[in-house]
């Protein structure tokens, strides 16, 4: 059983490392998404008087 515990320990450490990497990537993507979304909301669309003609 001691050998099995060592293998599980290594597998557990690898799983934790993989989970941390995936979690970090997810957090980074969420922060970039929020930042991009906030940047879009601050841009005020032009008024019809200032809008370019499309005809």
N, CA and C atoms as a LAMMPS dump frame, in Angstrom:
ITEM: TIMESTEP
0
ITEM: NUMBER OF ATOMS
165
ITEM: BOX BOUNDS ff ff ff
-5.0000000000000000e+02 5.0000000000000000e+02
-5.0000000000000000e+02 5.0000000000000000e+02
-5.0000000000000000e+02 5.0000000000000000e+02
ITEM: ATOMS id mol type element x y z
1 1 1 N 0.803 -1.189 0
2 1 2 C 0 0 0
3 1 3 C 0.851 1.259 0
4 2 1 N 2.035 1.183 0.528
5 2 2 C 2.897 2.351 0.568
6 2 3 C 3.277 2.78 -0.843
7 3 1 N 3.511 1.817 -1.731
8 3 2 C 3.85 2.143 -3.112
9 3 3 C 2.678 2.827 -3.81
10 4 1 N 1.489 2.331 -3.551
11 4 2 C 0.303 2.919 -4.153
12 4 3 C 0.107 4.364 -3.682
13 5 1 N 0.392 4.606 -2.444
14 5 2 C 0.236 5.95 -1.899
15 5 3 C 1.209 6.912 -2.564
16 6 1 N 2.44 6.454 -2.808
17 6 2 C 3.425 7.303 -3.474
18 6 3 C 2.978 7.626 -4.893
19 7 1 N 2.466 6.642 -5.62
20 7 2 C 1.986 6.884 -6.978
21 7 3 C 0.803 7.84 -6.964
22 8 1 N -0.104 7.618 -6.023
23 8 2 C -1.256 8.506 -5.916
24 8 3 C -0.815 9.905 -5.532
25 9 1 N 0.199 9.99 -4.715
26 9 2 C 0.694 11.29 -4.3
27 9 3 C 1.238 12.051 -5.504
28 10 1 N 1.996 11.362 -6.347
29 10 2 C 2.54 11.999 -7.547
30 10 3 C 1.411 12.39 -8.504
31 11 1 N 0.458 11.49 -8.658
32 11 2 C -0.679 11.784 -9.528
33 11 3 C -1.506 12.934 -8.961
34 12 1 N -1.646 12.956 -7.662
35 12 2 C -2.403 14.033 -7.029
36 12 3 C -1.711 15.367 -7.223
37 13 1 N -0.383 15.373 -7.06
38 13 2 C 0.367 16.607 -7.265
39 13 3 C 0.256 17.088 -8.702
40 14 1 N 0.303 16.169 -9.648
41 14 2 C 0.175 16.535 -11.05
42 14 3 C -1.223 17.082 -11.347
43 15 1 N -2.225 16.468 -10.758
44 15 2 C -3.598 16.93 -10.963
45 15 3 C -3.801 18.312 -10.359
46 16 1 N -3.214 18.539 -9.208
47 16 2 C -3.331 19.857 -8.576
48 16 3 C -2.631 20.915 -9.424
49 17 1 N -1.453 20.576 -9.941
50 17 2 C -0.719 21.525 -10.78
51 17 3 C -1.495 21.837 -12.053
52 18 1 N -2.082 20.812 -12.662
53 18 2 C -2.865 21.027 -13.876
54 18 3 C -4.11 21.862 -13.57
55 19 1 N -4.751 21.568 -12.47
56 19 2 C -5.935 22.34 -12.074
57 19 3 C -5.601 23.792 -11.8
58 20 1 N -4.451 24.026 -11.169
59 20 2 C -4.036 25.403 -10.89
60 20 3 C -3.744 26.154 -12.184
61 21 1 N -3.124 25.479 -13.138
62 21 2 C -2.819 26.127 -14.419
63 21 3 C -4.103 26.468 -15.171
64 22 1 N -5.028 25.55 -15.18
65 22 2 C -6.307 25.795 -15.865
66 22 3 C -7.084 26.898 -15.158
67 23 1 N -7.084 26.865 -13.836
68 23 2 C -7.777 27.892 -13.071
69 23 3 C -7.177 29.264 -13.295
70 24 1 N -5.849 29.334 -13.333
71 24 2 C -5.18 30.618 -13.57
72 24 3 C -5.515 31.156 -14.954
73 25 1 N -5.544 30.274 -15.935
74 25 2 C -5.884 30.705 -17.296
75 25 3 C -7.33 31.198 -17.361
76 26 1 N -8.214 30.533 -16.65
77 26 2 C -9.616 30.949 -16.647
78 26 3 C -9.786 32.316 -15.993
79 27 1 N -9.069 32.538 -14.909
80 27 2 C -9.152 33.838 -14.231
81 27 3 C -8.595 34.94 -15.122
82 28 1 N -7.47 34.662 -15.783
83 28 2 C -6.881 35.665 -16.678
84 28 3 C -7.831 35.998 -17.828
85 29 1 N -8.46 34.973 -18.396
86 29 2 C -9.409 35.215 -19.487
87 29 3 C -10.61 36.028 -19.006
88 30 1 N -11.092 35.736 -17.82
89 30 2 C -12.231 36.486 -17.285
90 30 3 C -11.863 37.947 -17.054
91 31 1 N -10.676 38.196 -16.532
92 31 2 C -10.254 39.579 -16.305
93 31 3 C -10.106 40.342 -17.618
94 32 1 N -9.55 39.686 -18.637
95 32 2 C -9.421 40.339 -19.941
96 32 3 C -10.79 40.635 -20.541
97 33 1 N -11.732 39.709 -20.367
98 33 2 C -13.084 39.903 -20.893
99 33 3 C -13.755 41.094 -20.218
100 34 1 N -13.631 41.177 -18.899
101 34 2 C -14.256 42.282 -18.164
102 34 3 C -13.623 43.603 -18.572
103 35 1 N -12.309 43.614 -18.712
104 35 2 C -11.619 44.841 -19.102
105 35 3 C -12.085 45.298 -20.485
106 36 1 N -12.2 44.351 -21.413
107 36 2 C -12.645 44.695 -22.767
108 36 3 C -14.09 45.178 -22.758
109 37 1 N -14.901 44.554 -21.93
110 37 2 C -16.312 44.93 -21.869
111 37 3 C -16.477 46.335 -21.289
112 38 1 N -15.695 46.647 -20.263
113 38 2 C -15.76 47.99 -19.68
114 38 3 C -15.3 49.042 -20.679
115 39 1 N -14.299 48.727 -21.482
116 39 2 C -13.795 49.669 -22.479
117 39 3 C -14.868 49.965 -23.524
118 40 1 N -15.654 48.972 -23.858
119 40 2 C -16.714 49.177 -24.853
120 40 3 C -17.847 50.033 -24.3
121 41 1 N -18.173 49.887 -23.037
122 41 2 C -19.296 50.648 -22.479
123 41 3 C -18.949 52.119 -22.321
124 42 1 N -17.663 52.44 -22.211
125 42 2 C -17.294 53.843 -22.065
126 42 3 C -17.354 54.597 -23.399
127 43 1 N -17.319 53.871 -24.514
128 43 2 C -17.43 54.515 -25.825
129 43 3 C -18.891 54.876 -26.076
130 44 1 N -19.149 56.149 -26.216
131 44 2 C -20.506 56.619 -26.456
132 44 3 C -20.747 56.594 -27.958
133 45 1 N -21.829 55.976 -28.419
134 45 2 C -22.106 55.968 -29.86
135 45 3 C -22.361 57.385 -30.352
136 46 1 N -22.006 57.676 -31.577
137 46 2 C -22.211 59.039 -32.09
138 46 3 C -23.7 59.355 -32.219
139 47 1 N -24.002 60.607 -32.029
140 47 2 C -25.387 61.054 -32.196
141 47 3 C -25.742 61.031 -33.688
142 48 1 N -27.013 60.952 -34.012
143 48 2 C -27.386 60.915 -35.439
144 48 3 C -26.873 62.105 -36.234
145 49 1 N -26.717 63.254 -35.584
146 49 2 C -26.225 64.425 -36.299
147 49 3 C -24.741 64.253 -36.666
148 50 1 N -24.015 63.488 -35.864
149 50 2 C -22.576 63.322 -36.085
150 50 3 C -22.251 62.008 -36.785
151 51 1 N -23.223 61.174 -37.025
152 51 2 C -22.987 59.865 -37.63
153 51 3 C -22.63 60.024 -39.107
154 52 1 N -21.735 59.187 -39.608
155 52 2 C -21.417 59.275 -41.046
156 52 3 C -22.571 58.762 -41.891
157 53 1 N -22.68 59.278 -43.109
158 53 2 C -23.748 58.84 -43.996
159 53 3 C -23.433 57.444 -44.519
160 54 1 N -24.473 56.635 -44.645
161 54 2 C -24.291 55.25 -45.118
162 54 3 C -24.91 55.023 -46.49
163 55 1 N -25.536 56.026 -47.048
164 55 2 C -26.191 55.846 -48.356
165 55 3 C -25.198 55.886 -49.477
